[in-house]
Amino acid sequence: MPRGLSVCLIVLWPMLALGPAGADERQARPWELVEWELAAHATLSNPYVEGLPESGEPMLRATFRGQSGAAKGRRHEVTGFWDGDRTWKVRFAPPASGDWVFASASRDPGLNNFQGTLHCTDWAEEDKRANPTRRGFLYVAKTGPRAGRYFQHADATPFLWIGDTWWAWTKREIRFATFQKLVDDREGKGFTIGQLYLPGDAGLLSDNFDRPDVDLFRKVEGFIAYANSQGITVWIHPWWTRKEMSRQISPEKLRRWWRYVIHRLSAYNVIWVLAGEYNMHSYGGLGLGFWKDLGALIRREDPYGRIIGAHPTPPGWQGGAEAPQWSTGEVLHNEPWLDYNQSQVGHGRWRNEMIPRVVAADYVRKPSKPVVVTEPWYEFVQGNPAAEDIRLGAWSAILSGAAGHSYGGGHVWWAHVPEAPARQGNWPLEPSFDVNTLDYPGAVSMSFLARFLKSIQWWTLEPRPDLVLEYPDPYCAAVPGVRYVVYARYGGASKLDLRPSKASDAFTYTWYDLTEGKESATGQVAGGGIREFHTPEDYPRSLRYKDWLLHVTRVR
């Protein structure tokens, strides 16, 4: 089955405006978006505001109850949303197969007591392999030997976070074909997350923040649906904190936009992020308490309980001096709504070198939560940073215990495309469209990282730098006595402690040339002791600097 088929079927279904006497029957698969369109009787002056009062019931709710199969006994309540004129919609992604019944509730007679049924049949395993989003939304793994350290789909399949930065891809001028090219490239390279900013303060809401642009939102939804159809989960954050935000946007308007976004997008395979750089300019003047409360609101509003994180501003960064943090672990770790810690180390070599320290600090916090560096040093222009700097950030993070890693680079992070060019500003920018920045060396290196990790049980590996001896910068994750993954930043020789195994155990090893992204040499060693490994190329025989990956596995 082609990856996009199920999404196309949903989009092409007729959306009928049905009143309370109507009934509706649908077919679906688990975690597949199903939509119902209803017509209100009343014409409100501002349905966005009146339909989402700060206190009191929203205009439209629908309750889904499972009647048979795996769905039996389940109950999900979703909030409908306004979609222009007198149109309201309800969306549901059935989390289990079986028969479901539902009914709407509203103070408007045109939206009230609409009832229907939904018959949900399971995906074949082949279908789920073709598109991992069919395995369900993302959660933190709660069981197993490394519970709390990584993400998984709803069906408990481990999920490796390989993120790409899509901050500005909601620009009105961007064509669908341009976004499709981006998604197809990133899916082919093994990326699993697209980090999308849904700006309530720049385009999707009116200047006074009291009316959404539903036409633009529909276009953005098409982007999200396509990313999902290709197996990519989309990160959503609706605000970017800024100076004196509290004077420009009321807390009520900030909360309303978040609620509307959740009601509109919760049936897509997305994840929630509190805000971009939520702590910048002293939390936008709103105070830390506001953002903590907002995180709790997001948890209450989402009917699926998917993962929630927050994107921070690091120390030494303009706008972050009053409330700096290398990771949300320093401030928000014990918040019950925060499922995982995020770090932004920022841009530059010294910041890049902070990555393993930040990850290691979060790794030992209790209770255990995954950690991801979601804004490392971007590959802004060709050769800056060098690809080995991108690799250092990614490999040092994951081998220090991160649940994945994000990347940003080239024309992508700022959506610098011919129909919607970005302004140069203070950031480095590849000005020419002749350069294919999708294939920057760092992006290609991220693709190798994704392929390699997905070929092994990466989620079983614990950070064990202590097992690498006589090396200046040890990065190792292992299941001692079974599997070892070592990043050799400088090439050369190092020793690996295989003593948890027996001398009769045999291990194979493979060296990967990370500059070329391919296997370079293989061999075999005995267990039961400390073994020395040499990279296939080294100075002075080879004058070219390279970093390497060593993979050692027990074969008997």
Buried (B, 14 or more C-beta within 10 A) or exposed (E): EEBBEBBEEBBEBEBEBBBBEBEBEBEBBBBBBBBBBBBBEEEBEEBBBEBBEEEEEBBBBBEBBBBEBBBEEBEBEBBBBBBBEBBBBBBBBBBBBBBBBBBBBBBBEBBBEBBBBBBBEBBEEEBBEBBBBBBBBBBBBEEBEBEBBBBBBBEEBBBBBBBBBBBBBBBEEBEEEBBBEBBEBBBEBBBBBBBBBBBBBEBBBEEEBBBBBBEBBEBBBBBBBBBBBBBBBBBBBBBBBBEEBBEEBEBBBBBBBBBBBBBBBBBBBBBBBBBBBBBBBBBBBBBBEBBBBBBBBBBEBBBBEBBBBBBBBBBEBEBBEEBBBBBBBBBBBEBEBBBBBBBBBBBEEEBBBBBBEBBBBBBEBEEBBBBBBBBBBBBBBEEEBBBBBBBBBBBBBBBBBBBBBBBBBBBBBBBBBEEBBBEEEEEEBBEEEEBEBBBBBBBBBBBBBBEBBBEEEBBBBBBBBEBBEEBEBBBBBBBBBBBBBBBBBBBBEBBBBBBBBBEEBBBBBBBBBBBEBEEBBEEEBBBBBEBEBEBBBBEEEEEEEBBBBBBBBBEE
